Amino acid sequence: MGAEHIHPTAIIDPQAVLGANCHVGPYAVIGAGVVLGNNCTVGAHAVLEGPLEMGPNNRIGPHALLGQPPQDLTYAGEPTQLVVGEGNDFREFTTAHRASTKEDGITRVGNHGLFMAFSHIAHDDQIGDHVIIGNGTQLAGHVHIHNQVFISGLCAIHQFVHIGRLAMVAGGSMVDRDVAPFTMVAGDRAQLRGLNSRGLQRAGIPTEHRRALRQAYQRLFRDGGTLNAAVDAVATDPNLQTTEINVLLDFIRHRGRGITR
């Protein structure tokens, strides 16, 4: 990496490893144990602390703070990690913390995510690919966000909540239960508002699959009766056997904090 890509006021620990063609802005601080892939950009005043591994083509905005220890009173300085994939955009003042020791010691962020200004990724969170998190949204610890989820601004996600693939969370929502794949939720406390129809269409889900998913949604969440009975009914209906419905049913079967309804 050429020195011309590092601003003279930046501080980079000799034990940090930067890939080819990385750019580091004014007054940025990169600590020991940080590994950056090729073509990463670190904005002015950003702080990266290790152990932190980031793949190529990540963009870290001004004043972002990645790799701080977990906000967990039981944490005693163990060498946990933050591991980030490729092509993510961490905007200004975003924070993402390393894990505690309660799971496998790794906070994970996938690929091609957008984390807008002042958003927070807490310890032990597991973030999938193509996730968008809006301005000021805060994730508590041990939250799992599946692929292609969109969380609007000023939301709060309770610890241990799982949010399924292609779900959408409306702005200002307080989410204290799991959010089923392909659905939309809103409110304090968040309630189910329907399918994420626009998101399904944009993701290229075939029309016939979207139609079947609407039928499954009606049976699961709107027709009454117990959720477990509805799951069994949908699972045995020969007209409702699609990949998306199988994903939805599997998520509901393995729910941890109950499903937002």
C-alpha positions in Angstrom: 0.0 0.0 0.0 1.4 3.3 -1.0 2.0 5.9 1.7 0.2 8.5 -0.5 -3.1 6.8 0.5 -2.5 7.5 4.2 -3.0 11.0 5.5 0.0 12.1 7.6 -2.1 12.7 10.7 -3.5 9.1 10.7 -2.2 6.8 13.4 -1.7 3.2 12.4 -0.3 0.6 14.8 2.6 -1.4 13.4 0.6 -4.6 14.1 -2.3 -3.6 11.9 -2.4 -5.1 8.5 -3.8 -3.1 5.6 -4.5 -4.6 2.1 -3.6 -3.0 -1.2 -5.0 0.4 -2.2 -6.5 1.2 1.2 -7.2 4.9 1.9 -7.0 6.3 5.4 -8.2 9.8 6.1 -7.1 12.6 8.5 -6.8 11.7 12.2 -8.1 8.1 11.8 -6.8 5.6 14.3 -6.2 2.0 13.4 -5.1 -0.2 16.3 -3.2 -3.5 16.7 -5.0 -6.6 15.6 -6.9 -4.8 12.8 -6.8 -6.5 9.4 -8.3 -4.7 6.4 -8.8 -6.2 3.0 -7.9 -4.5 -0.3 -9.5 -1.3 -1.4 -11.0 -0.2 2.0 -11.6 3.4 2.8 -11.3 4.7 6.4 -12.8 8.2 6.9 -11.5 11.1 9.0 -11.4 10.5 12.7 -12.7 6.9 12.4 -11.3 4.5 15.0 -10.8 0.8 14.4 -9.7 -1.5 17.2 -8.7 -5.1 17.1 -9.2 -8.0 17.0 -11.1 -6.8 13.9 -11.1 -8.5 10.5 -12.7 -6.7 7.4 -12.8 -8.0 3.9 -12.2 -5.9 0.8 -14.1 -2.9 -0.5 -15.5 -1.7 2.8 -16.1 2.0 3.5 -15.8 3.3 7.0 -17.2 6.8 7.4 -16.0 9.8 9.5 -16.1 9.2 13.2 -17.2 5.6 12.9 -16.0 3.3 15.7 -15.6 -0.4 15.0 -14.1 -3.1 17.2 -14.7 -1.6 20.7 -15.2 -4.1 23.5 -18.7 -5.2 24.2 -21.0 -3.2 26.5 -21.4 -6.2 28.8 -20.5 -6.0 32.5 -19.5 -9.7 32.6 -16.8 -9.1 29.9 -13.3 -9.4 31.4 -11.1 -8.5 28.4 -11.1 -11.8 26.5 -9.8 -11.6 22.9 -13.2 -11.6 21.1 -13.6 -10.4 17.5 -15.6 -8.4 15.1 -15.6 -10.0 11.7 -16.9 -8.1 8.6 -17.4 -9.3 5.1 -16.9 -7.3 1.9 -18.5 -4.2 0.3 -20.1 -2.7 3.4 -20.7 1.0 4.0 -20.5 2.1 7.6 -21.6 5.7 7.6 -20.6 8.5 10.0 -20.7 7.8 13.8 -21.7 4.1 13.2 -20.6 1.8 16.0 -20.1 -2.0 16.0 -18.7 -3.9 19.0 -16.7 -7.1 19.4 -18.5 -10.1 21.0 -18.8 -11.2 24.5 -17.8 -14.8 25.5 -21.4 -16.0 25.8 -21.5 -17.6 22.3 -18.6 -18.1 19.9 -16.8 -14.9 20.6 -17.5 -13.3 17.2 -19.8 -10.4 16.2 -20.4 -11.0 12.5 -21.4 -8.6 9.7 -22.0 -10.1 6.2 -21.5 -8.5 2.8 -22.8 -5.4 1.0 -24.7 -3.9 3.9 -25.5 -0.2 4.5 -25.3 1.0 8.1 -26.5 4.6 8.2 -25.3 7.3 10.5 -25.4 6.7 14.3 -26.6 3.1 13.9 -25.3 0.6 16.4 -24.4 -3.1 16.1 -23.9 -4.6 19.5 -21.9 -7.6 20.8 -22.6 -11.0 19.5 -24.9 -9.7 16.7 -25.1 -11.8 13.5 -25.8 -9.6 10.5 -26.5 -11.2 7.0 -25.9 -9.9 3.5 -27.5 -6.9 1.8 -28.9 -5.6 5.1 -29.9 -1.9 5.4 -30.1 -0.3 8.9 -31.4 3.3 9.0 -30.1 6.3 10.9 -30.1 6.1 14.6 -31.3 2.5 14.8 -29.9 0.5 17.8 -29.4 -3.3 17.9 -29.1 -4.9 21.4 -26.8 -7.8 21.9 -27.2 -11.3 20.4 -29.6 -10.0 17.7 -29.7 -12.0 14.4 -30.6 -10.1 11.2 -31.1 -12.4 8.2 -30.3 -11.5 4.5 -32.0 -8.6 2.7 -33.6 -7.1 5.8 -34.5 -3.4 5.8 -34.7 -1.6 9.2 -35.8 2.0 9.0 -34.4 4.8 11.2 -34.8 5.3 14.9 -35.7 1.7 15.7 -34.7 -0.3 18.7 -34.3 -4.1 18.5 -34.4 -6.1 21.8 -31.7 -8.5 22.7 -31.9 -12.0 21.2 -34.5 -11.0 18.6 -34.2 -12.6 15.2 -35.5 -10.8 12.1 -36.1 -13.0 9.1 -35.1 -12.6 5.4 -36.6 -9.8 3.5 -38.5 -8.4 6.5 -39.0 -4.7 6.8 -39.2 -2.7 10.1 -40.9 0.7 9.9 -39.3 3.8 11.3 -39.5 4.3 15.0 -40.4 0.7 15.8 -39.6 -0.9 19.1 -39.2 -4.6 18.3 -39.3 -7.0 21.2 -40.2 -10.3 19.5 -38.9 -12.1 16.4 -40.0 -10.8 13.0 -41.0 -13.4 10.5 -39.4 -13.5 7.0 -41.0 -11.5 4.2 -43.2 -9.4 6.6 -43.5 -5.8 7.7 -43.8 -4.6 11.3 -44.4 -1.2 12.8 -45.2 0.5 16.1 -44.3 0.5 19.8 -44.4 -2.4 20.5 -44.1 -3.5 16.9 -47.1 -5.2 15.4 -47.5 -7.2 12.1 -48.7 -4.9 9.3 -48.6 -7.3 6.3 -46.2 -8.8 3.8 -43.3 -6.8 2.4 -44.8 -7.0 -1.0 -42.5 -4.4 -2.6 -39.4 -6.0 -1.2 -40.5 -9.4 -2.5 -41.0 -8.0 -5.9 -37.7 -6.1 -6.0 -36.0 -9.3 -4.9 -37.3 -11.1 -7.9 -39.6 -13.6 -6.1 -41.8 -15.1 -8.9 -45.4 -13.9 -9.0 -46.8 -17.4 -8.3 -44.6 -17.7 -5.2 -45.7 -14.3 -3.9 -49.3 -15.4 -4.4 -48.7 -18.6 -2.5 -47.0 -16.6 0.2 -50.0 -14.4 0.6 -52.2 -17.4 1.2 -49.8 -18.8 3.7 -49.6 -15.5 5.5 -53.4 -15.3 5.8 -53.6 -18.8 7.3 -50.7 -18.2 9.7 -51.5 -14.8 11.0 -55.0 -13.8 10.2 -57.4 -16.8 10.2 -57.3 -17.4 14.0 -56.4 -20.5 15.9 -53.0 -21.4 17.3 -49.8 -20.7 15.4 -48.6 -24.2 15.7 -51.7 -25.6 14.1 -51.5 -23.1 11.3 -47.9 -24.1 10.6 -48.9 -27.7 10.3 -51.8 -26.9 8.0 -49.6 -24.8 5.7 -46.8 -27.4 5.7 -49.2 -30.1 4.5 -51.0 -28.1 1.8 -49.7 -29.3 -1.6 -50.5 -25.9 -3.1 -48.2 -24.1 -0.7 -44.9 -25.8 -1.2 -42.4 -23.0 -2.2 -38.9 -22.2 -1.1 -40.1 -19.0 0.6 -42.9 -20.7 2.5 -40.5 -23.3 3.7 -38.2 -20.6 5.0 -41.1 -18.9 6.7 -42.3 -22.1 8.4 -38.8 -23.1 9.5 -38.3 -19.6 11.1 -41.6 -19.9 13.0 -40.8 -23.4 14.2 -37.4 -22.2 15.7 -38.7 -18.9 17.1 -37.0 -17.8 20.3 -38.8 -14.8 21.7 -42.2 -15.4 20.1 -43.4 -13.9 16.7 -44.5 -10.4 16.2 -48.2 -10.6 15.3 
